[in-house]
Amino acid sequence: MKIDNNRYRSKYEEDVCSKLHKSKVPFEYETINLYYEISEQRKYIPDIILPNGIVIELKGRFTSKDRKKMLLVIAQHPDLDIRMVFMRPNNKLNKNSRTTYAQWCDKNNIKWANKYIPTEWIREAKKHPKR
């Protein structure tokens, strides 16, 4: 499915974005680049930006690489309100882990939601960037 000349990267992203469209919620899809450093500069493209400035990352699988990247991006962009939405927040980090995606977010003080973007997030007032 094409929306705004973009092709979604997964069926899950398409479902979430379709729900926003049906609810007439304005949003941007993959419109900004956030740069972060490991040993070299890397680029992260957030999935959704709501009009209130909340940045949403949609995840089906949440790999070790994804987790490291999210921690770096959040730490290096403290002025942004970055949140996660998981297709299955109760999935374990890996087959040997007792920790779920949701528990990992809780431990790292990252707001998260199950399956779809909560209405409360959409209705939140725009925040001024932290200084």
C-alpha positions, 0 to 999 in steps of 0.5 A: 500500500502506498501512502504519501508516496512512501512504501511502508516497510512492513504490514504492521507499519501499514496497519498502524498508519492505516488506523491513523488515516482512518481516525483522521490523525495527521502524522509524518512517516519516515520524514526525518533523519536522526544521527547518532554515534557509536564508533562512527556516525549512523542514521536512524529514521523514526517511523512516525512523528505526531503533530505534538512532536512525539516520535514513535518507533513501531516494532515487530521484532526488537533485536539486540541491535535495535535495542542498542540503537534506541538507547543511543538515539534516546541518549543523544537526542534528549530533547525528543520524546521517543516512544515504542509501539510493539506488535507483541510487547510480551515477546521475550528479548530472546529465547533464553531471556525472561525479559519481555520487550515491555519490561525492557522499556520499563527498565530503560524508562521508555514509554511503550504501547501495545499494538497501536498508538494510544489515543492519549499520546495523540491528544497530548499537548505539544511539549517544549524541548528540554534544555 
